[in-house]
Amino acid sequence: MPVDLPMRVAKVSRRMVLRGAMALLSIGQILRPLWARALTARTGTSQSRPPEGVETAIVSCSVNDEHHHLMMDTRTTLLDLLREQLALTGAHKGCDHGQCGACTVLVNGQRVLSCLSLAAMHEGDSITTIEGLAAADGTLHPVQAAFIDHDGFQCGYCTSGQICSAVGMLRELAAGNPSYVTADLSAYAEAGTEELHERMSGNLCRCSAYVGISATLSELAQRKVPA
């Protein structure tokens, strides 16, 4: 005769799950070099010579504070370099036409659409992806934490681009760079809703999580969080 045993169900909140996911992303950054080396050993992707007749380039750059010396097809985009050769899959390929912002990364502190940027252009550059934003001990970047606190996403596919773009946008705002809707070009822009929306208009969310994203940006701008 079956016996019903009492079950103890732990209370797990959405926020706990999201923070755990971000922590796993940080662990992935630690394990990524091993993954990349395994990928190279299996396929020869990183340094193998492309087929005859293909124009190649050797580029030295820093990605998430790690130096790389890479051989590549000159037609390779920065997005494909990050995903296919360095196994950094946080930057996502959405439209592949520079229209959705899912591929946004930071190059020398400025936001760049990696699907439109040729990797060979980035000799000597410092590149930061979503995997490199958190601290070495796993502490989330303030922008990452704010996106979690305000539920600034749903499926999450666009989120890495949204976060990297927000980091770059806050730097631009702090530097006094105007946008299309800045009223007074002789003064620092006020971080109002219209200003923030305009500055993030290149990042689309198909799930329409814009209420949470807007709340995230407003809080960060008001707190003047260092990006």
N, C-alpha and C positions, 0 to 999 in steps of 0.2 A: 504494500500500500504506500503510495507516494506521500512524503511528508513535506509540508511547506515550511521552509526555514526562513526566519526573518532576515531580510537583506538590509545592510547598512549602505545607504546611498550618499556619497559625498556631494556636497553642494559645490558645484563648479560654475562660476560665472563666465559670461562671455569675455569679460576683461581678463580673467585669469588665463583663459585659452589664448587670447591674443598676445598677452605678455609672454606666455610659454612659446608661442610661435616665433616671436621676435628673438627670444633667447636661443631657439634652435637655429635661427638664421645666423646669429653670432657664432655658434658652434660650427656651422657650415663654413664660415669664413676661416676658422682655424683649420678645418679639415680640407679646405679647398686645394692647398698646394699638393697634398697627397693625391687628390682626385685628378688634378691637372697632370701630374707626373704619370699616373696610371693611364690617362687618356693618351698622353704622348707616347708612352711605351707600347700601347696597343695599336695606335693608328699612325704614329709619327706626325701628328698634326702640327705641333708647335714649330719644329725646326726642319721637317723634311722638305726637300726641294720640290717645288711645284712642277707640273709637267713642262716639257720643253716648249719654248715659245711664249710662256707666260712671263710677263714683266714682274719682277720681284723687288722688294725693298727690305732693308734691315733697319728696324726702328728701336731705339732705346727710350723707354719711358717708365714712369712710376705709376703703379696702379695700387691704390689703397696702401700707400707707403711701402710698397714692395717693388724693387727695381726689376725690369724685364728687358731682355735683348731679344727681339723677335724678328724672324723672317716671315714675310707675308706677300701674298699676291697684292699688287698695288690697287686692285679693285675692291679689296676687302674693306667693308665699313667698320667703324669703331665698334658698333653693336655686335657684328659677327666675330670680331676679334675677341671681345670680352666673353661672349657666350661659347664660341666654338674652340678657341685656342686656350683661353685662360679659365674656362669652366665657371665663369661668373655669370650665372643665369638670372640674377635679380633684375637686371635691365631687360624689359620684355619687348618683343617685336609685335607691335599692334598693326598699324597701317603700313609700315615700311615706306611711308611717303612724307614723314615729318608733320603729320596733321593731328596725331592723337596725344603725343607726349609720353607714351608708355616707356619709351627708350631713354628718357632724360637721365643724363649723368652730369657730373661736375668736372670741368677741365680747367685747371688753374683757378678753381673757386667759382667759375662761371658755368651756368647751366647750358648744356649742349644737347641737341637731338642727335644721339649717336647713330641712328639709322641713316642720317644724311651726311655724316662726317667720315671722310676716308681715314682709315687708321694710319696710313703713311704720312698724314699731315701732323701727327702728334709727337714728332721727335722732341725729346726733352721735356715733354709736358707731364704735369702731375694730374692724374685722373682719379676721381673718387666715385665709386658706385654705392648702391644702397648697402652692400655688404661691408663697406668701409666706414660707415657713419658712426656706428656704435663704438664705445670705448673698448680698449683691449680686455677689460675685465667683464665685458658684456653689458655694461650700463648703456641704456638706450640714449641716443641723441635726443635732445629736448623736442625736436620736431617729430621724431618717431613716437615718443611718449604722448605727445599732444594728439596725434592722429588716433591713437588707441583710446585715450580718455574721451574723445568726442565722437567715437565711432565714425571716423572719416573715410570709411570704405565699406564695401559689401563683399563682392567676390574677391577683391584684392589684386586683380590683374594690373590695374593702372596705378596701384598704390606706390610702388617703388619710384615710378616716374613723378607722381604727385609730391612725394616727400623730397626727392632730390631737387625738384623744381622749386618747392617751398623754401628749401635751404638757400638756394641761389637767389630767389626773389627777396628774401629777408636781407641778404647782403646788399642787393641793389638798392633796396629801400633805405637801409642804414647809410649807404654811401651818398644818398641824395639823388640817385639817378631817376629822372622823370619817366612817366609812362605816357601813353596816348591821351589819358584823361586827366593828367595832372594840370590843375588850374593855374598855379603860379610857378612858372619855371625858374624863378629866382629864389625860391624857398624850398625847403624839404617838403616832400609830399606828405599829406595827412593820410594815415593808414585807415581810411574809411572803407566801407563795403565795396563801393564802386571801384576804388583804386585797387584793392586786393583782387577783386574779380577780374579786372582788366589784366593785371600782371600775371594771373594764373590761367588766362583764357586759352593758352596753348595746350593745356592738359585736360583731356576729356575723360569723363566717367560714364561708361555705358549703363551702369547701375543707377546713375543719378543720385549718388550719395553726397550731393553738393551742400546739403544743409550741414552735415557733419564737417565737411571740408571747410566750409565758410566759417563755422564756429572755431575750428582749429586755427585757421589763419588769423582770425580776429584776436584770439587769445594770445597767440605768439607775437603779433604786432604790438598789442597793448603792453605785454610784458617786456618787449624789446629783447627777446631771446637772442643771445649771440649765436649766429649761424656759423 
